Amino acid sequence: MGLSSMVVSRDWQEVSVLECILGGLHIDCEVESQPERAQAKLAKSKVDALIVDCDLSGTDRFLRNLQRDSRFPLSTPLVVMSGPRQRQDIKATGALFSFEKPISVEQAVRTLSAARNLILDGRLRYHRQSIEVPVSLLCGAQKRLQAELLNLSQGGIGVHLDRDLDVRQPIQVSFKLPGTRHTVKARGEIAWTDRQGNAGIRFLDIPARLQRGLQLWLAQQYFAH
């Protein structure tokens, strides 16, 4: 579940600074000094972040090829480092982040931390954690059902009941988050059901404090594997 990056550069002084910063952010770093070889590696394996030294010969073509390559995910944060350049030149690379050489450690830490947060947000947004705890479902003013919570994500839950769940209106869900003091209470709607008593519930409204607690809990479970 670790994070990975590739640095395309042969400026070893700057590379050593980047390796130190990336290590501090718990991001594995692979260094490639030839853009052609970097592109070949990216065609075979995925990285979470790509850092390209635009002063290296061949990187302009390399970046253009990446923009046309459907195998390179658009969600991969691309960081460009270069000497002084026009802003439109940097924008044309498709980079989400950039900094100039010589590298300012403070700026690089800030930039790479932002890239790391973007990577984690993307991963955790779609992460679904298996979990088995009781969940209470309140349908309308009086009808309360007990179910088993099967999985949990930032956007909703999967549950199992002993009966079909045929509910049209929004419902209230309530469950205890294991290992915490948090009881998650949220308003949701039925996203899907099957004939075996399984259902997916999409969150419609959840208090900001609980949402943050849920995000932190999911992050802890994600990196515990």
C-alpha positions as CSV (number, residue, x, y, z in Angstrom):
1,M,0.0,0.0,0.0
2,G,3.1,2.3,0.0
3,L,3.4,5.3,-2.3
4,S,5.9,5.3,-5.2
5,S,7.5,8.0,-7.4
6,M,9.9,8.3,-10.3
7,V,12.4,11.2,-10.7
8,V,13.6,11.7,-14.3
9,S,16.8,13.7,-14.0
10,R,20.6,13.4,-14.0
11,D,21.2,16.4,-11.8
12,W,22.5,14.3,-9.0
13,Q,22.8,17.1,-6.5
14,E,19.1,18.0,-6.9
15,V,18.1,14.3,-7.0
16,S,19.8,13.7,-3.7
17,V,17.7,16.5,-2.2
18,L,14.5,15.0,-3.7
19,E,15.3,11.5,-2.4
20,C,15.7,12.9,1.1
21,I,12.4,14.8,1.0
22,L,10.5,11.9,-0.6
23,G,11.9,9.5,2.0
24,G,10.7,11.8,4.8
25,L,7.2,11.7,3.2
26,H,7.3,7.9,3.0
27,I,7.3,7.8,-0.8
28,D,9.6,5.3,-2.5
29,C,11.8,6.9,-5.2
30,E,13.2,5.5,-8.4
31,V,15.6,7.6,-10.4
32,E,15.9,7.4,-14.2
33,S,18.4,9.6,-16.0
34,Q,17.1,8.8,-19.6
35,P,13.6,9.9,-20.6
36,E,13.3,7.1,-23.1
37,R,13.9,4.5,-20.5
38,A,11.6,6.3,-18.1
39,Q,8.8,6.1,-20.6
40,A,9.4,2.4,-21.2
41,K,9.2,1.7,-17.5
42,L,6.0,3.7,-17.1
43,A,4.4,1.7,-19.8
44,K,5.0,-1.4,-17.7
45,S,4.5,-0.2,-14.1
46,K,2.5,2.5,-12.4
47,V,3.8,5.2,-10.1
48,D,1.9,7.6,-7.9
49,A,4.0,10.7,-8.7
50,L,6.3,11.6,-11.5
51,I,9.0,14.3,-11.1
52,V,10.6,15.5,-14.3
53,D,13.7,17.8,-14.7
54,C,12.8,19.9,-17.8
55,D,16.4,20.9,-18.2
56,L,17.2,17.3,-19.2
57,S,17.5,16.8,-22.9
58,G,14.5,14.9,-24.4
59,T,12.1,15.7,-21.6
60,D,9.9,17.9,-23.8
61,R,9.2,15.0,-26.1
62,F,8.8,12.7,-23.1
63,L,6.1,14.9,-21.6
64,R,4.3,15.2,-24.9
65,N,4.3,11.5,-25.3
66,L,2.9,11.0,-21.8
67,Q,0.0,13.4,-22.5
68,R,-0.9,11.3,-25.5
69,D,-0.5,7.9,-23.7
70,S,-3.7,6.6,-22.3
71,R,-1.8,4.2,-20.1
72,F,-0.4,7.1,-18.0
73,P,-3.2,8.0,-15.5
74,L,-4.3,11.6,-15.6
75,S,-4.6,11.4,-11.8
76,T,-0.9,10.8,-11.4
77,P,0.6,14.0,-9.9
78,L,3.2,15.4,-12.3
79,V,5.9,17.7,-10.8
80,V,8.2,19.6,-13.1
81,M,11.5,21.2,-11.9
82,S,13.4,23.5,-14.1
83,G,15.4,26.7,-14.4
84,P,13.4,30.0,-14.8
85,R,10.7,29.5,-17.4
86,Q,7.6,31.2,-18.6
87,R,4.5,30.2,-16.8
88,Q,2.8,29.1,-20.0
89,D,5.7,26.8,-20.8
90,I,5.2,25.0,-17.4
91,K,1.5,24.8,-18.0
92,A,2.0,23.2,-21.4
93,T,3.7,20.2,-19.7
94,G,0.4,19.2,-18.0
95,A,2.1,19.4,-14.6
96,L,-0.1,19.8,-11.5
97,F,2.9,21.1,-9.5
98,S,6.2,22.7,-10.3
99,F,9.3,24.3,-8.7
100,E,12.5,25.8,-10.0
101,K,16.1,24.8,-9.6
102,P,18.1,25.2,-7.6
103,I,15.7,23.4,-5.3
104,S,14.5,25.3,-2.2
105,V,14.0,22.6,0.4
106,E,11.1,24.5,2.0
107,Q,9.3,24.9,-1.4
108,A,10.0,21.3,-2.4
109,V,8.6,19.9,0.9
110,R,5.5,22.1,0.5
111,T,5.0,21.1,-3.1
112,L,5.6,17.4,-2.7
113,S,3.5,17.3,0.5
114,A,0.6,18.7,-1.5
115,A,1.2,16.1,-4.2
116,R,1.2,13.4,-1.6
117,N,-2.1,14.6,-0.1
118,L,-3.6,14.6,-3.6
119,I,-2.5,11.0,-4.1
120,L,-3.9,9.9,-0.7
121,D,-7.2,11.7,-1.3
122,G,-7.6,9.8,-4.6
123,R,-6.8,6.4,-3.0
124,L,-8.9,6.8,0.1
125,R,-11.9,8.2,-1.8
126,Y,-12.4,4.8,-3.5
127,H,-11.1,2.6,-0.7
128,R,-13.7,0.3,0.8
129,Q,-12.8,-1.2,4.1
130,S,-14.3,-4.6,5.1
131,I,-15.8,-4.4,8.5
132,E,-18.3,-6.4,10.6
133,V,-20.3,-4.4,13.1
134,P,-24.0,-3.9,13.9
135,V,-25.7,-1.0,12.2
136,S,-29.1,0.6,12.9
137,L,-31.2,1.8,10.1
138,L,-34.1,4.2,10.8
139,C,-36.6,4.2,8.0
140,G,-39.2,7.0,8.5
141,A,-40.3,8.0,12.0
142,Q,-40.9,4.6,13.5
143,K,-39.5,1.8,11.4
144,R,-36.0,0.7,12.8
145,L,-34.1,-2.2,11.3
146,Q,-31.0,-3.9,12.6
147,A,-28.4,-5.0,10.0
148,E,-24.8,-6.1,9.7
149,L,-22.3,-3.6,8.3
150,L,-20.1,-5.3,5.7
151,N,-17.9,-2.6,4.3
152,L,-17.3,1.1,4.7
153,S,-16.0,4.0,2.5
154,Q,-16.0,7.8,2.7
155,G,-19.2,7.8,0.5
156,G,-21.3,5.1,2.1
157,I,-21.7,1.5,3.5
158,G,-22.6,-2.0,2.4
159,V,-25.0,-3.9,4.7
160,H,-26.7,-7.2,5.1
161,L,-30.2,-7.8,6.5
162,D,-32.3,-10.8,7.1
163,R,-34.9,-9.4,4.8
164,D,-35.1,-7.3,1.6
165,L,-34.6,-3.6,2.0
166,D,-37.3,-1.9,0.0
167,V,-37.1,1.8,1.1
168,R,-37.7,4.8,-1.2
169,Q,-37.1,7.7,1.2
170,P,-33.8,8.7,2.9
171,I,-32.9,6.7,6.0
172,Q,-30.8,7.4,9.1
173,V,-27.8,5.0,9.7
174,S,-26.0,4.7,13.0
175,F,-23.0,2.5,13.9
176,K,-19.9,2.5,16.2
177,L,-16.6,2.9,14.5
178,P,-14.3,0.1,15.9
179,G,-11.5,1.2,18.1
180,T,-12.8,4.7,18.5
181,R,-15.3,6.7,20.5
182,H,-17.1,7.8,17.4
183,T,-20.6,6.7,16.6
184,V,-21.3,7.5,13.0
185,K,-24.7,8.9,12.4
186,A,-25.6,10.0,8.9
187,R,-28.5,10.4,6.5
188,G,-28.3,8.2,3.5
189,E,-30.2,6.7,0.6
190,I,-30.4,3.2,-0.9
191,A,-28.1,2.9,-3.9
192,W,-28.7,-0.7,-4.7
193,T,-30.1,-4.0,-3.3
194,D,-30.2,-7.6,-4.2
195,R,-32.4,-10.6,-3.4
196,Q,-30.0,-11.9,-0.8
197,G,-30.5,-9.1,1.7
198,N,-27.5,-7.1,0.7
199,A,-27.7,-3.4,0.1
200,G,-25.5,-0.4,-0.6
201,I,-26.3,2.9,1.2
202,R,-24.9,6.2,-0.1
203,F,-24.3,9.0,2.5
204,L,-26.3,12.1,1.8
205,D,-25.4,14.1,4.9
206,I,-22.8,13.5,7.6
207,P,-21.5,16.1,10.1
208,A,-18.1,17.5,9.2
209,R,-16.5,16.4,12.4
210,L,-17.7,12.8,11.9
211,Q,-16.6,12.9,8.3
212,R,-13.1,13.9,9.3
213,G,-13.0,11.1,11.9
214,L,-14.2,8.6,9.3
215,Q,-11.5,9.7,6.9
216,L,-8.8,9.4,9.5
217,W,-10.0,6.0,10.5
218,L,-10.1,4.7,6.9
219,A,-6.6,6.1,6.3
220,Q,-5.3,4.2,9.4
221,Q,-6.9,0.9,8.2
222,Y,-5.6,1.5,4.7
223,F,-1.9,1.9,5.8
224,A,-2.1,-0.9,8.4
225,H,-2.2,-3.5,5.7
